[in-house]
Amino acid sequence: MSTRLSATTRLGTGGRLVIPSRLRHAVGLAPGDEVVIVLDDQGLRLLTVEQAVARAQAMGGRYVPPGTLLSQELIDDRRSEAASA
């Protein structure tokens, strides 16, 4: 995302954080959507699940099509290895 948006909000009761509507709309978040919160040297960052997956794939250097179950790929690989042993 090349656009940089920011907003100020307050931490609510029970640690709840309200994401201002213009930011929710900018990334396409809707009620009930899952988000990923990352704490690193730069502070807290909020990512959509899609953004987090894209970052993880970029770090791994391998493109995995959406909907691909990596766990199933691993199981299939292990079965193939076992069959050829």
Buried (B, 14 or more C-beta within 10 A) or exposed (E): EEEEEEEEEEEEEEEEEEBEEEBBEEBEBEEEEEEBEEEEEEEEEBBBEEBBBBEEEEEEEEEEEEEEEEEEEEEEEEEEEEEEE
